């Protein structure tokens, strides 16, 4: 039961690390391409959007895991109160 919350939090943590690494790679790529043309702003936007998508996915998985955890906990609490 607690494993669902753990894996949800783990997924979110990995997604945040992926976001940081992706933003660093994007910044290094922009620095390497020193003179950036004015029409190349889509390249920077894409470089930022890809790592942020992983954070959104990780947060979504974490929220689903948290909902499952709360559901399992309430089901378990109700099952313990039922007379046998």
N, C-alpha and C positions, 0 to 999 in steps of 0.2 A: 504494500500500500504506500509506504513512504518512498519506495523506489520511483514511482511516477513523478513525485515532486523533485527528487534528486536529479533524474534524467532531464526534466524540464529546465531546472536551474543550470545544469551542466551544458545543455544545448545553448542557452542564452549566454553563458559565460564564454563558450567557444565562439559564438557569433560576435560578441563584443571584441574579442581578441582579433578575429578575422577583420572586423571593421577597422581597428587601429592599424593593422598591418596593411590593409588596402589603402587607407588614407596616406600612410607613409610612402607606399610605393607610388601613389599618384603624385604626391608632392615631389618626390625624387625625379619622377618622369618629367614633370613640369620644369623643374630646375635644370634637367639635362637638355631640354629643348629650349634653350635660353631665349631667343627671339620668337615669341609666339605671335602668330598672325591674329588680327582681330576676329576673323571668321572661325577660328579654331576653338571657340568657347565650348562647343559641344563635346570636344575631346575631354576637357576638364570636367564637365558636368557628368559625362559617362563614367569617368574614372572615380568620381565621388559617389555616384548613384549605385554602382555595383556593390561596393562594400556595405553601404547602408541597407541594401536589400537583405543582406545576410542578418543584420541586426533585427530587422522587421520580422524575418522568418523565425529567428531564435526567440524573439519576444512572443510571437504567435504560439510556438510550441510550448513555451513556458506557461502561457496563460491556459492553454488546453490541459497541460499537466496539472496546474493548480486547481482548475475546475474539477478534474477527475479526482484529485486528492481530496478536495472538500466533499465531493459526492461520496467517495468511498468512506470517509470518516463519519459522515452523517448516517450512511447506511449501516456501518458497523455499530455506531452508538444506538441506533434504533433496534438493531438485531440483538444487542446485549440486553435491552430492556424488555423484550418480548418474553412472556411466561412460556415455559416449556411444559 
